[in-house]
Amino acid sequence: MKVSEAVSRRISVRAFRPETPPQDLVAGILEAAARAPSGGNLQPWRVYGLAGSALADLKARVAANPMGEDPEYEVYPANLWDPFRTRRYQNGEELYASIDIPREDKPARLRQLAKNGEFFGAPVGLFFCLDRKLGAPQWSDLGMYMQTVMLLAVEQGLATCAQEYWARYPKTLAEVLGLPDDHMVFSGMALGYADETAPINGWRSARDPFSVWGALKGWS
């Protein structure tokens, strides 16, 4: 598979089949992704994977505390401005439209949001953590590692959904993962085989053209 094909095929999958990918396959993806770049080769990532009873235990804890905990960081800035506000709004509207949930049906939207805590049915949950003392550049490095994981998963016939939703459960995750006190969770990720029959997986989020956000200078 070409890299360009993996980039094109990668989407945030929100419905998975129940079968669990082999442990060796998951471990191989996570290890191969460590070729991702990081400034000074700090390799700031710390990664945990849960499946089976370990994942079921986490899901039960989340179900018992649906409101979550005080997050360690805000996923979006307060009073989000355009064009970012409009992009986020349109993305949400299109996602819910793909599963026939109208804007006024707040309970149905909340039920869909709660599926994050179930990893959308994925049999593997991954967590990406880093030392609290590291800064924004290392958060960027961790993002590049996660993207590499997602592209390698596509190559292996797997699907993913990155989930900053898990910033809502810092205490629970620290306990379940055995996370050192000096580390924090940046993001989770659902991993498994996509349910190709689920309508929500047939939806594709939009991208603005290069002319909106990019410029090239110096070419004749």
MODELLER restraints for C-alpha pairs under 7 A, 6 or more apart:
rsr = mdl.restraints
at = mdl.atoms
rsr.add(forms.Gaussian(group=physical.xy_distance, feature=features.Distance(at['CA:1:A'], at['CA:155:A']), mean=6.41, stdev=0.5))
rsr.add(forms.Gaussian(group=physical.xy_distance, feature=features.Distance(at['CA:6:A'], at['CA:151:A']), mean=5.66, stdev=0.5))
rsr.add(forms.Gaussian(group=physical.xy_distance, feature=features.Distance(at['CA:6:A'], at['CA:154:A']), mean=5.85, stdev=0.5))
rsr.add(forms.Gaussian(group=physical.xy_distance, feature=features.Distance(at['CA:6:A'], at['CA:155:A']), mean=6.40, stdev=0.5))
rsr.add(forms.Gaussian(group=physical.xy_distance, feature=features.Distance(at['CA:7:A'], at['CA:151:A']), mean=6.53, stdev=0.5))
rsr.add(forms.Gaussian(group=physical.xy_distance, feature=features.Distance(at['CA:10:A'], at['CA:151:A']), mean=6.73, stdev=0.5))
rsr.add(forms.Gaussian(group=physical.xy_distance, feature=features.Distance(at['CA:10:A'], at['CA:154:A']), mean=6.38, stdev=0.5))
rsr.add(forms.Gaussian(group=physical.xy_distance, feature=features.Distance(at['CA:12:A'], at['CA:160:A']), mean=5.97, stdev=0.5))
rsr.add(forms.Gaussian(group=physical.xy_distance, feature=features.Distance(at['CA:12:A'], at['CA:161:A']), mean=4.35, stdev=0.5))
rsr.add(forms.Gaussian(group=physical.xy_distance, feature=features.Distance(at['CA:12:A'], at['CA:162:A']), mean=6.89, stdev=0.5))
rsr.add(forms.Gaussian(group=physical.xy_distance, feature=features.Distance(at['CA:13:A'], at['CA:159:A']), mean=6.36, stdev=0.5))
rsr.add(forms.Gaussian(group=physical.xy_distance, feature=features.Distance(at['CA:13:A'], at['CA:160:A']), mean=5.75, stdev=0.5))
rsr.add(forms.Gaussian(group=physical.xy_distance, feature=features.Distance(at['CA:13:A'], at['CA:161:A']), mean=5.32, stdev=0.5))
rsr.add(forms.Gaussian(group=physical.xy_distance, feature=features.Distance(at['CA:13:A'], at['CA:194:A']), mean=6.56, stdev=0.5))
rsr.add(forms.Gaussian(group=physical.xy_distance, feature=features.Distance(at['CA:13:A'], at['CA:201:A']), mean=5.79, stdev=0.5))
rsr.add(forms.Gaussian(group=physical.xy_distance, feature=features.Distance(at['CA:14:A'], at['CA:120:A']), mean=5.24, stdev=0.5))
rsr.add(forms.Gaussian(group=physical.xy_distance, feature=features.Distance(at['CA:14:A'], at['CA:161:A']), mean=6.80, stdev=0.5))
rsr.add(forms.Gaussian(group=physical.xy_distance, feature=features.Distance(at['CA:14:A'], at['CA:200:A']), mean=6.66, stdev=0.5))
rsr.add(forms.Gaussian(group=physical.xy_distance, feature=features.Distance(at['CA:14:A'], at['CA:201:A']), mean=6.45, stdev=0.5))
rsr.add(forms.Gaussian(group=physical.xy_distance, feature=features.Distance(at['CA:15:A'], at['CA:120:A']), mean=5.22, stdev=0.5))
rsr.add(forms.Gaussian(group=physical.xy_distance, feature=features.Distance(at['CA:15:A'], at['CA:121:A']), mean=6.12, stdev=0.5))
rsr.add(forms.Gaussian(group=physical.xy_distance, feature=features.Distance(at['CA:15:A'], at['CA:194:A']), mean=6.25, stdev=0.5))
rsr.add(forms.Gaussian(group=physical.xy_distance, feature=features.Distance(at['CA:15:A'], at['CA:195:A']), mean=5.56, stdev=0.5))
rsr.add(forms.Gaussian(group=physical.xy_distance, feature=features.Distance(at['CA:15:A'], at['CA:198:A']), mean=6.41, stdev=0.5))
rsr.add(forms.Gaussian(group=physical.xy_distance, feature=features.Distance(at['CA:15:A'], at['CA:201:A']), mean=6.81, stdev=0.5))
rsr.add(forms.Gaussian(group=physical.xy_distance, feature=features.Distance(at['CA:16:A'], at['CA:120:A']), mean=6.48, stdev=0.5))
rsr.add(forms.Gaussian(group=physical.xy_distance, feature=features.Distance(at['CA:16:A'], at['CA:121:A']), mean=5.31, stdev=0.5))
rsr.add(forms.Gaussian(group=physical.xy_distance, feature=features.Distance(at['CA:16:A'], at['CA:122:A']), mean=5.07, stdev=0.5))
rsr.add(forms.Gaussian(group=physical.xy_distance, feature=features.Distance(at['CA:16:A'], at['CA:192:A']), mean=6.34, stdev=0.5))
rsr.add(forms.Gaussian(group=physical.xy_distance, feature=features.Distance(at['CA:16:A'], at['CA:193:A']), mean=5.60, stdev=0.5))
rsr.add(forms.Gaussian(group=physical.xy_distance, feature=features.Distance(at['CA:16:A'], at['CA:194:A']), mean=4.49, stdev=0.5))
rsr.add(forms.Gaussian(group=physical.xy_distance, feature=features.Distance(at['CA:16:A'], at['CA:195:A']), mean=4.65, stdev=0.5))
rsr.add(forms.Gaussian(group=physical.xy_distance, feature=features.Distance(at['CA:17:A'], at['CA:122:A']), mean=6.81, stdev=0.5))
rsr.add(forms.Gaussian(group=physical.xy_distance, feature=features.Distance(at['CA:17:A'], at['CA:193:A']), mean=5.55, stdev=0.5))
rsr.add(forms.Gaussian(group=physical.xy_distance, feature=features.Distance(at['CA:17:A'], at['CA:194:A']), mean=5.92, stdev=0.5))
rsr.add(forms.Gaussian(group=physical.xy_distance, feature=features.Distance(at['CA:17:A'], at['CA:195:A']), mean=5.13, stdev=0.5))
rsr.add(forms.Gaussian(group=physical.xy_distance, feature=features.Distance(at['CA:18:A'], at['CA:121:A']), mean=6.81, stdev=0.5))
rsr.add(forms.Gaussian(group=physical.xy_distance, feature=features.Distance(at['CA:18:A'], at['CA:122:A']), mean=6.57, stdev=0.5))
rsr.add(forms.Gaussian(group=physical.xy_distance, feature=features.Distance(at['CA:18:A'], at['CA:123:A']), mean=6.00, stdev=0.5))
rsr.add(forms.Gaussian(group=physical.xy_distance, feature=features.Distance(at['CA:19:A'], at['CA:123:A']), mean=6.74, stdev=0.5))
rsr.add(forms.Gaussian(group=physical.xy_distance, feature=features.Distance(at['CA:20:A'], at['CA:123:A']), mean=5.33, stdev=0.5))
rsr.add(forms.Gaussian(group=physical.xy_distance, feature=features.Distance(at['CA:20:A'], at['CA:124:A']), mean=6.97, stdev=0.5))
rsr.add(forms.Gaussian(group=physical.xy_distance, feature=features.Distance(at['CA:20:A'], at['CA:192:A']), mean=6.55, stdev=0.5))
rsr.add(forms.Gaussian(group=physical.xy_distance, feature=features.Distance(at['CA:21:A'], at['CA:192:A']), mean=6.34, stdev=0.5))
rsr.add(forms.Gaussian(group=physical.xy_distance, feature=features.Distance(at['CA:29:A'], at['CA:149:A']), mean=6.28, stdev=0.5))
rsr.add(forms.Gaussian(group=physical.xy_distance, feature=features.Distance(at['CA:29:A'], at['CA:152:A']), mean=6.16, stdev=0.5))
rsr.add(forms.Gaussian(group=physical.xy_distance, feature=features.Distance(at['CA:29:A'], at['CA:153:A']), mean=6.73, stdev=0.5))
rsr.add(forms.Gaussian(group=physical.xy_distance, feature=features.Distance(at['CA:30:A'], at['CA:149:A']), mean=6.22, stdev=0.5))
rsr.add(forms.Gaussian(group=physical.xy_distance, feature=features.Distance(at['CA:33:A'], at['CA:145:A']), mean=6.12, stdev=0.5))
rsr.add(forms.Gaussian(group=physical.xy_distance, feature=features.Distance(at['CA:33:A'], at['CA:148:A']), mean=5.34, stdev=0.5))
rsr.add(forms.Gaussian(group=physical.xy_distance, feature=features.Distance(at['CA:33:A'], at['CA:149:A']), mean=5.36, stdev=0.5))
rsr.add(forms.Gaussian(group=physical.xy_distance, feature=features.Distance(at['CA:34:A'], at['CA:145:A']), mean=6.60, stdev=0.5))
rsr.add(forms.Gaussian(group=physical.xy_distance, feature=features.Distance(at['CA:36:A'], at['CA:144:A']), mean=6.28, stdev=0.5))
rsr.add(forms.Gaussian(group=physical.xy_distance, feature=features.Distance(at['CA:36:A'], at['CA:145:A']), mean=5.27, stdev=0.5))
rsr.add(forms.Gaussian(group=physical.xy_distance, feature=features.Distance(at['CA:36:A'], at['CA:148:A']), mean=6.48, stdev=0.5))
rsr.add(forms.Gaussian(group=physical.xy_distance, feature=features.Distance(at['CA:37:A'], at['CA:141:A']), mean=6.74, stdev=0.5))
rsr.add(forms.Gaussian(group=physical.xy_distance, feature=features.Distance(at['CA:38:A'], at['CA:141:A']), mean=5.02, stdev=0.5))
rsr.add(forms.Gaussian(group=physical.xy_distance, feature=features.Distance(at['CA:44:A'], at['CA:130:A']), mean=5.91, stdev=0.5))
rsr.add(forms.Gaussian(group=physical.xy_distance, feature=features.Distance(at['CA:44:A'], at['CA:138:A']), mean=6.29, stdev=0.5))
rsr.add(forms.Gaussian(group=physical.xy_distance, feature=features.Distance(at['CA:44:A'], at['CA:142:A']), mean=6.62, stdev=0.5))
rsr.add(forms.Gaussian(group=physical.xy_distance, feature=features.Distance(at['CA:45:A'], at['CA:128:A']), mean=6.55, stdev=0.5))
rsr.add(forms.Gaussian(group=physical.xy_distance, feature=features.Distance(at['CA:45:A'], at['CA:129:A']), mean=5.95, stdev=0.5))
rsr.add(forms.Gaussian(group=physical.xy_distance, feature=features.Distance(at['CA:45:A'], at['CA:130:A']), mean=5.45, stdev=0.5))
rsr.add(forms.Gaussian(group=physical.xy_distance, feature=features.Distance(at['CA:45:A'], at['CA:142:A']), mean=5.73, stdev=0.5))
rsr.add(forms.Gaussian(group=physical.xy_distance, feature=features.Distance(at['CA:46:A'], at['CA:128:A']), mean=5.93, stdev=0.5))
rsr.add(forms.Gaussian(group=physical.xy_distance, feature=features.Distance(at['CA:46:A'], at['CA:129:A']), mean=4.98, stdev=0.5))
rsr.add(forms.Gaussian(group=physical.xy_distance, feature=features.Distance(at['CA:46:A'], at['CA:130:A']), mean=5.76, stdev=0.5))
rsr.add(forms.Gaussian(group=physical.xy_distance, feature=features.Distance(at['CA:47:A'], at['CA:127:A']), mean=5.62, stdev=0.5))
rsr.add(forms.Gaussian(group=physical.xy_distance, feature=features.Distance(at['CA:47:A'], at['CA:128:A']), mean=4.83, stdev=0.5))
rsr.add(forms.Gaussian(group=physical.xy_distance, feature=features.Distance(at['CA:47:A'], at['CA:129:A']), mean=6.14, stdev=0.5))
rsr.add(forms.Gaussian(group=physical.xy_distance, feature=features.Distance(at['CA:48:A'], at['CA:126:A']), mean=5.67, stdev=0.5))
rsr.add(forms.Gaussian(group=physical.xy_distance, feature=features.Distance(at['CA:48:A'], at['CA:127:A']), mean=5.13, stdev=0.5))
rsr.add(forms.Gaussian(group=physical.xy_distance, feature=features.Distance(at['CA:48:A'], at['CA:128:A']), mean=6.79, stdev=0.5))
rsr.add(forms.Gaussian(group=physical.xy_distance, feature=features.Distance(at['CA:49:A'], at['CA:124:A']), mean=6.85, stdev=0.5))
rsr.add(forms.Gaussian(group=physical.xy_distance, feature=features.Distance(at['CA:49:A'], at['CA:125:A']), mean=5.72, stdev=0.5))
rsr.add(forms.Gaussian(group=physical.xy_distance, feature=features.Distance(at['CA:49:A'], at['CA:126:A']), mean=4.44, stdev=0.5))
rsr.add(forms.Gaussian(group=physical.xy_distance, feature=features.Distance(at['CA:49:A'], at['CA:127:A']), mean=6.41, stdev=0.5))
rsr.add(forms.Gaussian(group=physical.xy_distance, feature=features.Distance(at['CA:50:A'], at['CA:124:A']), mean=5.69, stdev=0.5))
rsr.add(forms.Gaussian(group=physical.xy_distance, feature=features.Distance(at['CA:50:A'], at['CA:125:A']), mean=5.13, stdev=0.5))
rsr.add(forms.Gaussian(group=physical.xy_distance, feature=features.Distance(at['CA:50:A'], at['CA:126:A']), mean=6.36, stdev=0.5))
rsr.add(forms.Gaussian(group=physical.xy_distance, feature=features.Distance(at['CA:51:A'], at['CA:123:A']), mean=5.96, stdev=0.5))
rsr.add(forms.Gaussian(group=physical.xy_distance, feature=features.Distance(at['CA:51:A'], at['CA:124:A']), mean=4.85, stdev=0.5))
rsr.add(forms.Gaussian(group=physical.xy_distance, feature=features.Distance(at['CA:51:A'], at['CA:125:A']), mean=6.57, stdev=0.5))
rsr.add(forms.Gaussian(group=physical.xy_distance, feature=features.Distance(at['CA:55:A'], at['CA:125:A']), mean=6.89, stdev=0.5))
rsr.add(forms.Gaussian(group=physical.xy_distance, feature=features.Distance(at['CA:58:A'], at['CA:176:A']), mean=6.90, stdev=0.5))
rsr.add(forms.Gaussian(group=physical.xy_distance, feature=features.Distance(at['CA:59:A'], at['CA:117:A']), mean=6.30, stdev=0.5))
rsr.add(forms.Gaussian(group=physical.xy_distance, feature=features.Distance(at['CA:59:A'], at['CA:118:A']), mean=5.93, stdev=0.5))
rsr.add(forms.Gaussian(group=physical.xy_distance, feature=features.Distance(at['CA:62:A'], at['CA:117:A']), mean=6.29, stdev=0.5))
rsr.add(forms.Gaussian(group=physical.xy_distance, feature=features.Distance(at['CA:68:A'], at['CA:168:A']), mean=5.32, stdev=0.5))
rsr.add(forms.Gaussian(group=physical.xy_distance, feature=features.Distance(at['CA:68:A'], at['CA:169:A']), mean=5.65, stdev=0.5))
rsr.add(forms.Gaussian(group=physical.xy_distance, feature=features.Distance(at['CA:69:A'], at['CA:168:A']), mean=5.46, stdev=0.5))
rsr.add(forms.Gaussian(group=physical.xy_distance, feature=features.Distance(at['CA:69:A'], at['CA:169:A']), mean=5.39, stdev=0.5))
rsr.add(forms.Gaussian(group=physical.xy_distance, feature=features.Distance(at['CA:70:A'], at['CA:168:A']), mean=6.36, stdev=0.5))
rsr.add(forms.Gaussian(group=physical.xy_distance, feature=features.Distance(at['CA:71:A'], at['CA:167:A']), mean=5.37, stdev=0.5))
rsr.add(forms.Gaussian(group=physical.xy_distance, feature=features.Distance(at['CA:71:A'], at['CA:168:A']), mean=4.69, stdev=0.5))
rsr.add(forms.Gaussian(group=physical.xy_distance, feature=features.Distance(at['CA:71:A'], at['CA:169:A']), mean=6.69, stdev=0.5))
rsr.add(forms.Gaussian(group=physical.xy_distance, feature=features.Distance(at['CA:71:A'], at['CA:170:A']), mean=6.46, stdev=0.5))
rsr.add(forms.Gaussian(group=physical.xy_distance, feature=features.Distance(at['CA:72:A'], at['CA:167:A']), mean=6.50, stdev=0.5))
rsr.add(forms.Gaussian(group=physical.xy_distance, feature=features.Distance(at['CA:72:A'], at['CA:170:A']), mean=6.81, stdev=0.5))
rsr.add(forms.Gaussian(group=physical.xy_distance, feature=features.Distance(at['CA:73:A'], at['CA:167:A']), mean=6.95, stdev=0.5))
rsr.add(forms.Gaussian(group=physical.xy_distance, feature=features.Distance(at['CA:75:A'], at['CA:164:A']), mean=6.89, stdev=0.5))
rsr.add(forms.Gaussian(group=physical.xy_distance, feature=features.Distance(at['CA:91:A'], at['CA:205:A']), mean=6.37, stdev=0.5))
rsr.add(forms.Gaussian(group=physical.xy_distance, feature=features.Distance(at['CA:96:A'], at['CA:102:A']), mean=6.91, stdev=0.5))
rsr.add(forms.Gaussian(group=physical.xy_distance, feature=features.Distance(at['CA:98:A'], at['CA:199:A']), mean=6.40, stdev=0.5))
rsr.add(forms.Gaussian(group=physical.xy_distance, feature=features.Distance(at['CA:98:A'], at['CA:200:A']), mean=5.56, stdev=0.5))
rsr.add(forms.Gaussian(group=physical.xy_distance, feature=features.Distance(at['CA:98:A'], at['CA:203:A']), mean=6.30, stdev=0.5))
rsr.add(forms.Gaussian(group=physical.xy_distance, feature=features.Distance(at['CA:99:A'], at['CA:199:A']), mean=6.28, stdev=0.5))
rsr.add(forms.Gaussian(group=physical.xy_distance, feature=features.Distance(at['CA:99:A'], at['CA:200:A']), mean=5.87, stdev=0.5))
rsr.add(forms.Gaussian(group=physical.xy_distance, feature=features.Distance(at['CA:101:A'], at['CA:108:A']), mean=6.65, stdev=0.5))
rsr.add(forms.Gaussian(group=physical.xy_distance, feature=features.Distance(at['CA:101:A'], at['CA:109:A']), mean=6.91, stdev=0.5))
rsr.add(forms.Gaussian(group=physical.xy_distance, feature=features.Distance(at['CA:116:A'], at['CA:165:A']), mean=6.87, stdev=0.5))
rsr.add(forms.Gaussian(group=physical.xy_distance, feature=features.Distance(at['CA:119:A'], at['CA:125:A']), mean=6.77, stdev=0.5))
rsr.add(forms.Gaussian(group=physical.xy_distance, feature=features.Distance(at['CA:119:A'], at['CA:190:A']), mean=5.23, stdev=0.5))
rsr.add(forms.Gaussian(group=physical.xy_distance, feature=features.Distance(at['CA:122:A'], at['CA:190:A']), mean=5.69, stdev=0.5))
rsr.add(forms.Gaussian(group=physical.xy_distance, feature=features.Distance(at['CA:122:A'], at['CA:191:A']), mean=5.75, stdev=0.5))
rsr.add(forms.Gaussian(group=physical.xy_distance, feature=features.Distance(at['CA:122:A'], at['CA:192:A']), mean=5.35, stdev=0.5))
rsr.add(forms.Gaussian(group=physical.xy_distance, feature=features.Distance(at['CA:123:A'], at['CA:191:A']), mean=6.85, stdev=0.5))
rsr.add(forms.Gaussian(group=physical.xy_distance, feature=features.Distance(at['CA:123:A'], at['CA:192:A']), mean=6.02, stdev=0.5))
rsr.add(forms.Gaussian(group=physical.xy_distance, feature=features.Distance(at['CA:124:A'], at['CA:190:A']), mean=6.09, stdev=0.5))
rsr.add(forms.Gaussian(group=physical.xy_distance, feature=features.Distance(at['CA:124:A'], at['CA:191:A']), mean=5.13, stdev=0.5))
rsr.add(forms.Gaussian(group=physical.xy_distance, feature=features.Distance(at['CA:124:A'], at['CA:192:A']), mean=6.27, stdev=0.5))
rsr.add(forms.Gaussian(group=physical.xy_distance, feature=features.Distance(at['CA:125:A'], at['CA:188:A']), mean=6.90, stdev=0.5))
rsr.add(forms.Gaussian(group=physical.xy_distance, feature=features.Distance(at['CA:125:A'], at['CA:189:A']), mean=5.77, stdev=0.5))
rsr.add(forms.Gaussian(group=physical.xy_distance, feature=features.Distance(at['CA:125:A'], at['CA:190:A']), mean=4.95, stdev=0.5))
rsr.add(forms.Gaussian(group=physical.xy_distance, feature=features.Distance(at['CA:125:A'], at['CA:191:A']), mean=6.15, stdev=0.5))
rsr.add(forms.Gaussian(group=physical.xy_distance, feature=features.Distance(at['CA:126:A'], at['CA:188:A']), mean=5.44, stdev=0.5))
rsr.add(forms.Gaussian(group=physical.xy_distance, feature=features.Distance(at['CA:126:A'], at['CA:189:A']), mean=4.93, stdev=0.5))
rsr.add(forms.Gaussian(group=physical.xy_distance, feature=features.Distance(at['CA:126:A'], at['CA:190:A']), mean=6.42, stdev=0.5))
rsr.add(forms.Gaussian(group=physical.xy_distance, feature=features.Distance(at['CA:127:A'], at['CA:185:A']), mean=6.82, stdev=0.5))
rsr.add(forms.Gaussian(group=physical.xy_distance, feature=features.Distance(at['CA:127:A'], at['CA:187:A']), mean=5.92, stdev=0.5))
rsr.add(forms.Gaussian(group=physical.xy_distance, feature=features.Distance(at['CA:127:A'], at['CA:188:A']), mean=4.31, stdev=0.5))
rsr.add(forms.Gaussian(group=physical.xy_distance, feature=features.Distance(at['CA:127:A'], at['CA:189:A']), mean=6.31, stdev=0.5))
rsr.add(forms.Gaussian(group=physical.xy_distance, feature=features.Distance(at['CA:128:A'], at['CA:185:A']), mean=5.97, stdev=0.5))
rsr.add(forms.Gaussian(group=physical.xy_distance, feature=features.Distance(at['CA:128:A'], at['CA:186:A']), mean=5.77, stdev=0.5))
rsr.add(forms.Gaussian(group=physical.xy_distance, feature=features.Distance(at['CA:128:A'], at['CA:187:A']), mean=5.41, stdev=0.5))
rsr.add(forms.Gaussian(group=physical.xy_distance, feature=features.Distance(at['CA:128:A'], at['CA:188:A']), mean=6.13, stdev=0.5))
rsr.add(forms.Gaussian(group=physical.xy_distance, feature=features.Distance(at['CA:129:A'], at['CA:183:A']), mean=6.57, stdev=0.5))
rsr.add(forms.Gaussian(group=physical.xy_distance, feature=features.Distance(at['CA:129:A'], at['CA:184:A']), mean=5.44, stdev=0.5))
rsr.add(forms.Gaussian(group=physical.xy_distance, feature=features.Distance(at['CA:129:A'], at['CA:185:A']), mean=4.28, stdev=0.5))
rsr.add(forms.Gaussian(group=physical.xy_distance, feature=features.Distance(at['CA:129:A'], at['CA:186:A']), mean=5.31, stdev=0.5))
rsr.add(forms.Gaussian(group=physical.xy_distance, feature=features.Distance(at['CA:130:A'], at['CA:183:A']), mean=5.38, stdev=0.5))
rsr.add(forms.Gaussian(group=physical.xy_distance, feature=features.Distance(at['CA:130:A'], at['CA:184:A']), mean=5.76, stdev=0.5))
rsr.add(forms.Gaussian(group=physical.xy_distance, feature=features.Distance(at['CA:130:A'], at['CA:185:A']), mean=6.73, stdev=0.5))
rsr.add(forms.Gaussian(group=physical.xy_distance, feature=features.Distance(at['CA:131:A'], at['CA:182:A']), mean=5.74, stdev=0.5))
rsr.add(forms.Gaussian(group=physical.xy_distance, feature=features.Distance(at['CA:131:A'], at['CA:183:A']), mean=4.25, stdev=0.5))
rsr.add(forms.Gaussian(group=physical.xy_distance, feature=features.Distance(at['CA:131:A'], at['CA:184:A']), mean=6.40, stdev=0.5))
rsr.add(forms.Gaussian(group=physical.xy_distance, feature=features.Distance(at['CA:132:A'], at['CA:182:A']), mean=5.73, stdev=0.5))
rsr.add(forms.Gaussian(group=physical.xy_distance, feature=features.Distance(at['CA:132:A'], at['CA:183:A']), mean=5.23, stdev=0.5))
rsr.add(forms.Gaussian(group=physical.xy_distance, feature=features.Distance(at['CA:132:A'], at['CA:184:A']), mean=6.04, stdev=0.5))
rsr.add(forms.Gaussian(group=physical.xy_distance, feature=features.Distance(at['CA:150:A'], at['CA:160:A']), mean=6.27, stdev=0.5))
rsr.add(forms.Gaussian(group=physical.xy_distance, feature=features.Distance(at['CA:153:A'], at['CA:159:A']), mean=6.22, stdev=0.5))
rsr.add(forms.Gaussian(group=physical.xy_distance, feature=features.Distance(at['CA:158:A'], at['CA:192:A']), mean=5.52, stdev=0.5))
rsr.add(forms.Gaussian(group=physical.xy_distance, feature=features.Distance(at['CA:158:A'], at['CA:193:A']), mean=5.01, stdev=0.5))
rsr.add(forms.Gaussian(group=physical.xy_distance, feature=features.Distance(at['CA:158:A'], at['CA:194:A']), mean=6.97, stdev=0.5))
rsr.add(forms.Gaussian(group=physical.xy_distance, feature=features.Distance(at['CA:159:A'], at['CA:191:A']), mean=5.82, stdev=0.5))
rsr.add(forms.Gaussian(group=physical.xy_distance, feature=features.Distance(at['CA:159:A'], at['CA:192:A']), mean=5.51, stdev=0.5))
rsr.add(forms.Gaussian(group=physical.xy_distance, feature=features.Distance(at['CA:159:A'], at['CA:193:A']), mean=5.52, stdev=0.5))
rsr.add(forms.Gaussian(group=physical.xy_distance, feature=features.Distance(at['CA:159:A'], at['CA:194:A']), mean=5.61, stdev=0.5))
rsr.add(forms.Gaussian(group=physical.xy_distance, feature=features.Distance(at['CA:160:A'], at['CA:189:A']), mean=6.53, stdev=0.5))
rsr.add(forms.Gaussian(group=physical.xy_distance, feature=features.Distance(at['CA:160:A'], at['CA:190:A']), mean=5.29, stdev=0.5))
rsr.add(forms.Gaussian(group=physical.xy_distance, feature=features.Distance(at['CA:160:A'], at['CA:191:A']), mean=4.62, stdev=0.5))
rsr.add(forms.Gaussian(group=physical.xy_distance, feature=features.Distance(at['CA:160:A'], at['CA:192:A']), mean=6.67, stdev=0.5))
rsr.add(forms.Gaussian(group=physical.xy_distance, feature=features.Distance(at['CA:161:A'], at['CA:189:A']), mean=5.40, stdev=0.5))
rsr.add(forms.Gaussian(group=physical.xy_distance, feature=features.Distance(at['CA:161:A'], at['CA:190:A']), mean=5.06, stdev=0.5))
rsr.add(forms.Gaussian(group=physical.xy_distance, feature=features.Distance(at['CA:161:A'], at['CA:191:A']), mean=6.89, stdev=0.5))
rsr.add(forms.Gaussian(group=physical.xy_distance, feature=features.Distance(at['CA:162:A'], at['CA:187:A']), mean=7.00, stdev=0.5))
rsr.add(forms.Gaussian(group=physical.xy_distance, feature=features.Distance(at['CA:162:A'], at['CA:188:A']), mean=6.03, stdev=0.5))
rsr.add(forms.Gaussian(group=physical.xy_distance, feature=features.Distance(at['CA:162:A'], at['CA:189:A']), mean=4.29, stdev=0.5))
rsr.add(forms.Gaussian(group=physical.xy_distance, feature=features.Distance(at['CA:162:A'], at['CA:190:A']), mean=6.52, stdev=0.5))
rsr.add(forms.Gaussian(group=physical.xy_distance, feature=features.Distance(at['CA:163:A'], at['CA:187:A']), mean=5.69, stdev=0.5))
rsr.add(forms.Gaussian(group=physical.xy_distance, feature=features.Distance(at['CA:163:A'], at['CA:188:A']), mean=4.86, stdev=0.5))
rsr.add(forms.Gaussian(group=physical.xy_distance, feature=features.Distance(at['CA:163:A'], at['CA:189:A']), mean=5.28, stdev=0.5))
rsr.add(forms.Gaussian(group=physical.xy_distance, feature=features.Distance(at['CA:164:A'], at['CA:186:A']), mean=6.96, stdev=0.5))
rsr.add(forms.Gaussian(group=physical.xy_distance, feature=features.Distance(at['CA:164:A'], at['CA:187:A']), mean=4.62, stdev=0.5))
rsr.add(forms.Gaussian(group=physical.xy_distance, feature=features.Distance(at['CA:164:A'], at['CA:188:A']), mean=6.15, stdev=0.5))
rsr.add(forms.Gaussian(group=physical.xy_distance, feature=features.Distance(at['CA:166:A'], at['CA:187:A']), mean=5.98, stdev=0.5))
rsr.add(forms.Gaussian(group=physical.xy_distance, feature=features.Distance(at['CA:166:A'], at['CA:188:A']), mean=5.82, stdev=0.5))
rsr.add(forms.Gaussian(group=physical.xy_distance, feature=features.Distance(at['CA:167:A'], at['CA:185:A']), mean=6.71, stdev=0.5))
rsr.add(forms.Gaussian(group=physical.xy_distance, feature=features.Distance(at['CA:167:A'], at['CA:186:A']), mean=6.53, stdev=0.5))
rsr.add(forms.Gaussian(group=physical.xy_distance, feature=features.Distance(at['CA:167:A'], at['CA:187:A']), mean=6.56, stdev=0.5))
rsr.add(forms.Gaussian(group=physical.xy_distance, feature=features.Distance(at['CA:170:A'], at['CA:185:A']), mean=6.70, stdev=0.5))
